[in-house]
Amino acid sequence: MATGLSSAEIGRLQATGFTVLDRADIQLLGSQLIRLRIPPNMPLEAARDLVIDAAPQSTADFVHYYRPGQDAECAGPHCAAAGLIGWPAGT
C-alpha cells in the first residue's frame, strides 16, 4: 500500500514488475491509496524500500492484519471465508 505516488512514479514501479491492484481516492489527503502487488520473488522489505526510494515523498507499508491471539473456536458466517483462503486455525 502506498500514498503520494505520481503517475510517473507508478509507471516506473510497474516497469520494475509491480502491478497496481487497486486505487482509492483519499480526498482528505488529496491523494490516492495505491494497492500494489510486488514482483515475484522479491522480499516484502525490499519491495517497500524500492517504493520509498522511487518516491521519497510517498508513504508505503505492508498491509497488516491483526487478530486476537486467542484460540477460541471460530463461530459464525465468516468462518467459511477464513477456511477458503487457508487462514491458520487459532490465529
VOPAGU-2260 file (C-alpha; in pm, 1 decimal, decimal comma):
REM VOPAGU-2260
SITE   aa  ch    i         X         Y         Z
SITE  MET   A    0       0,0       0,0       0,0
SITE  ALA   A    1     129,5     345,2     -81,5
SITE  THR   A    2      12,9     704,3     -95,5
SITE  GLY   A    3     175,1    1005,3    -255,6
SITE  LEU   A    4     281,0     837,2    -580,9
SITE  SER   A    5     265,5    1030,4    -906,1
SITE  SER   A    6     157,8     866,2   -1231,5
SITE  ALA   A    7     519,2     870,9   -1349,1
SITE  GLU   A    8     639,5     701,3   -1029,4
SITE  ILE   A    9     369,9     436,5   -1059,8
SITE  GLY   A   10     479,8     378,2   -1419,4
SITE  ARG   A   11     841,6     331,8   -1311,8
SITE  LEU   A   12     735,4      84,5   -1042,9
SITE  GLN   A   13     527,6    -106,7   -1297,8
SITE  ALA   A   14     833,0    -120,6   -1524,6
SITE  THR   A   15    1021,1    -297,5   -1243,2
SITE  GLY   A   16     747,5    -560,4   -1205,7
SITE  PHE   A   17     496,2    -407,6    -964,1
SITE  THR   A   18     126,2    -441,2   -1050,2
SITE  VAL   A   19    -141,2    -191,9    -945,3
SITE  LEU   A   20    -423,0    -393,7    -787,9
SITE  ASP   A   21    -647,9    -112,1    -671,5
SITE  ARG   A   22    -670,8     265,5    -633,6
SITE  ALA   A   23    -881,3     458,9    -385,4
SITE  ASP   A   24    -914,2     836,2    -366,3
SITE  ILE   A   25    -841,2     983,8     -25,3
SITE  GLN   A   26    -999,6    1325,8     -52,3
SITE  LEU   A   27    -879,8    1442,4     289,0
SITE  LEU   A   28    -518,0    1396,3     177,8
SITE  GLY   A   29    -576,2    1493,9    -183,2
SITE  SER   A   30    -406,2    1170,7    -281,5
SITE  GLN   A   31    -471,9     813,2    -382,3
SITE  LEU   A   32    -412,1     496,0    -187,9
SITE  ILE   A   33    -248,6     250,9    -426,1
SITE  ARG   A   34    -253,4    -122,4    -356,2
SITE  LEU   A   35      42,4    -288,4    -524,2
SITE  ARG   A   36     141,3    -647,7    -594,2
SITE  ILE   A   37     513,9    -688,5    -559,4
SITE  PRO   A   38     727,7    -853,3    -827,5
SITE  PRO   A   39     767,4   -1231,2    -795,6
SITE  ASN   A   40    1047,3   -1347,5    -565,1
SITE  MET   A   41    1102,1   -1001,0    -417,1
SITE  PRO   A   42    1108,5    -987,2     -35,6
SITE  LEU   A   43     844,8    -759,9     118,5
SITE  GLU   A   44    1100,7    -533,5     284,7
SITE  ALA   A   45    1290,0    -487,7     -41,7
SITE  ALA   A   46     966,2    -404,4    -225,0
SITE  ARG   A   47     868,2    -143,3      32,6
SITE  ASP   A   48    1216,6       9,6      20,5
SITE  LEU   A   49    1202,9      22,2    -359,6
SITE  VAL   A   50     872,4     212,7    -348,4
SITE  ILE   A   51    1012,8     459,3     -94,4
SITE  ASP   A   52    1334,3     503,2    -295,8
SITE  ALA   A   53    1133,2     563,1    -614,4
SITE  ALA   A   54     915,5     823,3    -442,2
SITE  PRO   A   55    1072,9     962,7    -122,3
SITE  GLN   A   56     766,6    1180,9     -56,6
SITE  SER   A   57     542,4     873,0     -52,9
SITE  THR   A   58     426,7     667,7     240,2
SITE  ALA   A   59     447,5     292,5     185,1
SITE  ASP   A   60     393,9      -2,4     413,8
SITE  PHE   A   61     267,4    -357,8     423,4
SITE  VAL   A   62     -97,0    -448,9     465,7
SITE  HIS   A   63    -116,4    -553,4     830,9
SITE  TYR   A   64    -381,5    -789,0     960,8
SITE  TYR   A   65    -433,6    -803,4    1333,4
SITE  ARG   A   66    -628,7   -1077,3    1503,8
SITE  PRO   A   67    -663,8   -1165,2    1869,0
SITE  GLY   A   68    -419,1   -1433,0    1980,5
SITE  GLN   A   69    -689,0   -1640,9    2145,0
SITE  ASP   A   70    -750,4   -1999,0    2040,2
SITE  ALA   A   71   -1129,0   -1975,5    2060,7
SITE  GLU   A   72   -1310,5   -2185,9    1805,2
SITE  CYS   A   73   -1441,2   -1989,3    1511,7
SITE  ALA   A   74   -1817,8   -1948,2    1513,1
SITE  GLY   A   75   -2027,1   -1754,1    1267,1
SITE  PRO   A   76   -2075,1   -1698,1     895,9
SITE  HIS   A   77   -1723,9   -1556,5     844,9
SITE  CYS   A   78   -1555,6   -1888,3     936,0
SITE  ALA   A   79   -1617,5   -2037,6     592,8
SITE  ALA   A   80   -1435,5   -1745,2     428,7
SITE  ALA   A   81   -1133,2   -1793,3     654,8
SITE  GLY   A   82   -1123,5   -2160,2     559,5
SITE  LEU   A   83   -1141,8   -2082,4     187,1
SITE  ILE   A   84    -826,6   -1872,3     198,1
SITE  GLY   A   85    -642,1   -2112,4     426,8
SITE  TRP   A   86    -630,4   -1882,4     729,8
SITE  PRO   A   87    -448,7   -2071,6    1009,2
SITE  ALA   A   88    -678,7   -2200,7    1281,6
SITE  GLY   A   89    -636,1   -2037,7    1620,6
SITE  THR   A   90    -489,7   -1713,3    1486,3
